[in-house]
Amino acid sequence: MQDDIVTLFEYDRWANSKVFDACRKLTAEQFVAEPVPGWSSVRSTVYHIAMATEFNLRSFGGGSDDPFPAETDLATVDDVAQLLERSYRRFEELRPTLTVEWLNALLTLHAIGRSFTLPRWAILRHIVNHSSYHRGQIASKLKRFGIEQSITDFFWWAIEQIPQQK
C-alpha cells in the first residue's frame, strides 16, 4: 500500500504541474475572472486544490503550522504553485512513516463543520482524487478562455513512466 500511495502522489504532482503550466497562459485578468457567471475563477480552483492538499496533510502532524494564506495573497499561478509544492514537501517528510500500521490507523478530521474518522490511507487517496476532480473543472474553465491543457489522466502519467517502443 505504501508504494501505491507514493505513486499516486507522484502522479498528482505531475498532473498538477501540467495544469499550472496551462494556467500560466492566462492573463492576470483571466486568472481571477469568472469564466462564466457563477463559476469560480481559475485562481479560486487552483487555490482550493493547494489549500485542501495542505490542510489534509497537516492533519497528520509534523512540520510548521504557518497560517494559511488568503486567496487574494496569491496573485499569480506561481504563488499558488509554491503553496502546493510546500504541501508536496510535507508529503515527502511523511513518506518514511507510511507503514501498513500507520496507514491503517484511524484519524479524526474536523472540516466543513463536521468530524470524520477515517484510516490515514483514505485521507491520502482522497487528496489525489480531490485534485483530479478539480483539475477537470480547471480544464473546462481554461477552455472558456481558449486554452487547452495537456491530458492529466493517470493512464498517461503511467505511459510516461515506461519507455515505449516506437
C-alpha positions, 0 to 999 in steps of 0.5 A: 500500500505504501508504494501505491500511495507514493505513486499516486502522489507522484502522479498528482504532482505531475498532473498538477504541474501540467495544469499550472503550466496551462494556467500560466497562459492566462492573463492576470485578468483571466486568472481571477475572472469568472469564466462564466457567471457563477463559476469560480475563477481559475485562481479560486480552483487552483487555490482550493486544490493547494489549500485542501492538499495542505490542510489534509496533510497537516492533519497528520502532524509534523512540520510548521503550522504557518497560517494559511494564506488568503486567496487574494495573497496569491496573485499569480499561478506561481504563488499558488504553485509554491503553496502546493509544492510546500504541501508536496514537501510535507508529503515527502517528510511523511513518506518514511512513516507510511507503514501498513500500521500507520496507514491503517490507523484511524484519524479524526478530521474536523472540516466543513463543520463536521468530524470524520474518522477515517484510516490515514490511507483514505485521507491520502487517496482522497487528496489525489482524487480531490485534485483530479476532480478539480483539475477537470473543472480547471480544464473546462474553465481554461477552455472558456478562455481558449486554452487547452491543457495537456491530458492529466489522466493517470493512464498517461502519467503511467505511459510516461513512466515506461519507455515505449517502443516506437 
